């Protein structure tokens, strides 16, 4: 890595990795070109439990290893338990922050930090891919439960 | 790719991609060294439905795209609906075929074809990784159903 490498930062839970995740990450990297470095922050189990009332199905270390095993991802790191966006930006020093279609709160907080601190970074919103049912971890879980309920 | 590239072939359903899958594929590739080419055959929806009585949760084109998005995988292809191992071997011309700990039937059929046709290829059995609960798609599904049943 040279000093000129552009770093893109994305984040998420990535419980039950699906095709929508791949498209999101590919699009995030595309924002800064093929030579950029894509770093992904993986939400901690405790953070998800606190915010959603229930933890992810897949433990954080497995979620992290799976995301890092993707060709498009250069590095995947576990986040801070208290979702300290300023500390993450300080540590990764991204040129671009990519936020997903369902990351309103993260986008709002990121833009506020960027404005308050006068940071030179671009916040990019990545659209949703298709309307297909299985581009969402919760819909995948719904289908699994439905299969179980209708078992012979 | 030169004529000297060693090709490793692996196969599976890869419904709900998990850490055990990654370890299996990495170990498969390791059998033939870092310069080898890893080709993965993804079981068709109809094949899984026929053999297990129920199709996968994730459709075949998404399962294929997800496996191909892994850094360790060079190419992922949908299989033949009738699981024609001879046709697959003819098409891919692998030097090594890696079989998973739960692929007894595939191992048996592969070894028979290799013997009958006098093929110069190595069949390698890849062990299971850890005894952790979440290295199995069916255990992940079980946990999702359990979460749903105990919802508040």
Boltz contact constraints between the chains, C-beta under 6 A:
constraints:
  - contact:
      token1: [A, 16]
      token2: [B, 16]
      max_distance: 6.0
  - contact:
      token1: [A, 17]
      token2: [B, 17]
      max_distance: 6.0
  - contact:
      token1: [A, 19]
      token2: [B, 62]
      max_distance: 6.0
  - contact:
      token1: [A, 19]
      token2: [B, 65]
      max_distance: 6.0
  - contact:
      token1: [A, 22]
      token2: [B, 69]
      max_distance: 6.0
  - contact:
      token1: [A, 57]
      token2: [B, 143]
      max_distance: 6.0
  - contact:
      token1: [A, 57]
      token2: [B, 144]
      max_distance: 6.0
  - contact:
      token1: [A, 62]
      token2: [B, 19]
      max_distance: 6.0
  - contact:
      token1: [A, 65]
      token2: [B, 19]
      max_distance: 6.0
  - contact:
      token1: [A, 69]
      token2: [B, 22]
      max_distance: 6.0
  - contact:
      token1: [A, 69]
      token2: [B, 70]
      max_distance: 6.0
  - contact:
      token1: [A, 70]
      token2: [B, 69]
      max_distance: 6.0
  - contact:
      token1: [A, 71]
      token2: [B, 71]
      max_distance: 6.0
  - contact:
      token1: [A, 141]
      token2: [B, 144]
      max_distance: 6.0
  - contact:
      token1: [A, 143]
      token2: [B, 57]
      max_distance: 6.0
  - contact:
      token1: [A, 144]
      token2: [B, 57]
      max_distance: 6.0
  - contact:
      token1: [A, 144]
      token2: [B, 141]
      max_distance: 6.0
  - contact:
      token1: [A, 144]
      token2: [B, 144]
      max_distance: 6.0
  - contact:
      token1: [A, 145]
      token2: [B, 145]
      max_distance: 6.0
  - contact:
      token1: [A, 145]
      token2: [B, 148]
      max_distance: 6.0
  - contact:
      token1: [A, 148]
      token2: [B, 145]
      max_distance: 6.0
